[in-house]
Amino acid sequence: MEITGESLRPGTEFRFTVKPKNAAAANFLAITNDEIIVTRRATDLFALPDDVLMIANWHGERRTDAFLMTIRELRAKAHA
């Protein structure tokens, strides 16, 4: 599966500004073979396999960007 879009940014640019267990202002989306999981808490996705793709929609100063990464990368950012 290919995921593209003009506001899609690499996951390396994503930074948490709230604790991962807190409800964020925007959604996290995990894309599995069977479903798309949408949540406002990053920790809701931590039990998924490492290689599952996910998108963190995160509010900037003037817009919301989408950051594409794996669950493994999301977990690492939460524990950093």
NORKAWO-V548514 format. One record per pair of residues at least 12 apart in sequence whose ideal C-beta (glycine too) atoms are under 8 Angstrom apart, sorted by the first residue. I is the first residue (numbers start at 1). J is the second residue. D is the distance in whole Angstrom. If there is no record, write none. Layout:
# NORKAWO-V548514
[[I J D] [I J D]]
This chain:
# NORKAWO-V548514
[[1 31 7] [1 53 7] [3 31 8] [3 53 7] [3 55 7] [3 68 6] [5 66 7] [7 63 7] [7 64 8] [7 65 5] [7 66 6] [8 55 8] [8 65 8] [8 66 5] [8 67 8] [8 68 6] [9 65 5] [9 66 7] [9 67 5] [9 68 7] [10 67 7] [10 68 7] [10 69 8] [11 56 8] [11 67 5] [11 68 6] [11 69 3] [11 70 7] [11 73 5] [11 74 8] [11 77 8] [12 69 8] [13 67 6] [14 56 5] [14 58 6] [14 67 4] [14 69 7] [14 77 6] [15 77 7] [16 42 7] [16 77 6] [16 78 6] [17 58 8] [20 41 7] [20 42 4] [20 43 5] [20 78 4] [21 41 6] [21 42 8] [21 43 5] [22 41 7] [23 40 4] [23 41 6] [24 40 5] [24 41 7] [24 42 7] [24 58 7] [25 40 8] [25 59 5] [26 40 7] [26 56 8] [26 57 4] [26 58 6] [26 59 6] [26 64 6] [27 39 7] [27 40 6] [27 57 5] [28 40 7] [28 41 8] [28 42 5] [28 44 8] [28 45 6] [28 54 6] [28 55 7] [28 56 5] [28 57 7] [28 74 8] [29 54 6] [29 55 5] [29 57 7] [30 45 5] [30 48 6] [30 52 5] [30 53 7] [30 54 4] [30 71 7] [31 52 7] [31 53 5] [31 54 7] [31 55 8] [32 48 7] [32 52 6] [42 56 7] [42 74 6] [42 78 6] [43 78 7] [45 71 6] [45 74 7] [46 71 7] [46 74 8] [46 75 6] [46 78 8] [48 71 5] [49 71 7] [50 70 6] [50 71 6] [50 72 4] [50 75 8] [51 70 6] [51 71 7] [51 72 7] [52 70 7] [52 71 5] [53 68 7] [53 69 8] [53 70 6] [54 68 8] [54 69 6] [54 70 7] [54 71 6] [54 74 6] [55 67 7] [55 68 6] [56 69 7] [56 74 7]]
